Amino acid sequence: MEQYHISIYSNFEEFWRYNVVVMASVKRDGEEIQRLKAKDEVAPAGAELLNPPLGYDANRIIKLDSEPATELTLYIYTSAHLPTHVVHRRYTAL
């Protein structure tokens, strides 16, 4: 049985526009033994940033480490805090 070591990162130039929440259910022989959660928030929802915030690390990495297990279910949630005019411009043509 091995530990899971999860690292999430992106080289997407505008990754600063997204908050990320990662959750995991860790099981051993079918029984849940651990729940993990990591949150990486760049700005509050609705912040409508036009540029990366001061001090933003473009090399951000979200990490989770589990206990020894036989199964892991991983959930990754992203939420954008795009300015309203950008959302309208990008998605009205869909």
Secondary structure, 3 states (H helix, E strand, C coil): CECCEEEECCCCCCHHHEEEEEEEEEEECCEEEEEEEEEECCCCCCCCCCCCCCCCCCCCCEEEECCCECEEEEEEEEEECCCHHHHHHHHCCC
